[in-house]
Amino acid sequence: MGKRHRARELALSFLYQTEFYPLESFEERFQAFWAEHPAKPEVRSFAEELVRGTIGQRKAIDALLSSHVEHWILSRLALVDLCILRLAAYELLFHSKTPWKVAIDEAIELAKAFGGKDSGAFVNGVLDKIHTLAKDRSAAPLA
């Protein structure tokens, strides 16, 4: 398993935990998390970057996800699927270092590993819509 994939798994785990234990501070939560999930410094660094970015952009990400999850509301999604979608949406839209294909492929793999039997296809469909929208917006001329 690659370091960046492992970092995404750990970021997903952290994001999932924050749904049950809201953040008092990143530093306290990361300290406790890393004590339970030891990782190499480069893995920790990337995971923390993903977590901070995802949580920092959560309002925008949730608004976008809400408009692309057909026949669902976010609160009714499986929590692990929602966390995967948030993480991947952050990488797609706000983390320019991650190619879009990698962000989507990694999210699908996480969904297959940690979600339900249809999670991979569901995550793929939602992220494909978001990617298409983002691509269309970046190609459009500025008014």
CORLINDA-V552263 format. One record per residue. N is the residue number from 0. RES is the residue in one small letter. PSI is psi in whole degrees, 0 to 359 (none if undefined). Layout:
BEGIN
N	RES	PSI
N	RES	PSI
END
This chain:
BEGIN
0	m	135
1	g	160
2	k	319
3	r	325
4	h	315
5	r	320
6	a	321
7	r	320
8	e	315
9	l	321
10	a	318
11	l	315
12	s	316
13	f	313
14	l	320
15	y	315
16	q	325
17	t	342
18	e	333
19	f	331
20	y	89
21	p	150
22	l	126
23	e	308
24	s	147
25	f	316
26	e	314
27	e	315
28	r	316
29	f	319
30	q	311
31	a	319
32	f	313
33	w	334
34	a	325
35	e	335
36	h	73
37	p	141
38	a	159
39	k	152
40	p	319
41	e	329
42	v	314
43	r	315
44	s	313
45	f	318
46	a	315
47	e	322
48	e	316
49	l	317
50	v	310
51	r	317
52	g	315
53	t	315
54	i	322
55	g	329
56	q	14
57	r	318
58	k	312
59	a	319
60	i	314
61	d	323
62	a	318
63	l	314
64	l	318
65	s	325
66	s	352
67	h	1
68	v	96
69	e	135
70	h	21
71	w	158
72	i	151
73	l	322
74	s	346
75	r	354
76	l	154
77	a	133
78	l	320
79	v	321
80	d	318
81	l	316
82	c	321
83	i	315
84	l	318
85	r	313
86	l	312
87	a	321
88	a	320
89	y	312
90	e	319
91	l	318
92	l	331
93	f	351
94	h	87
95	s	347
96	k	344
97	t	119
98	p	145
99	w	322
100	k	321
101	v	315
102	a	315
103	i	314
104	d	317
105	e	320
106	a	319
107	i	317
108	e	318
109	l	318
110	a	320
111	k	323
112	a	323
113	f	346
114	g	193
115	g	182
116	k	332
117	d	5
118	s	320
119	g	313
120	a	320
121	f	310
122	v	317
123	n	313
124	g	315
125	v	314
126	l	328
127	d	319
128	k	316
129	i	317
130	h	316
131	t	317
132	l	314
133	a	319
134	k	316
135	d	319
136	r	320
137	s	335
138	a	342
139	a	140
140	p	147
141	l	139
142	a	none
END
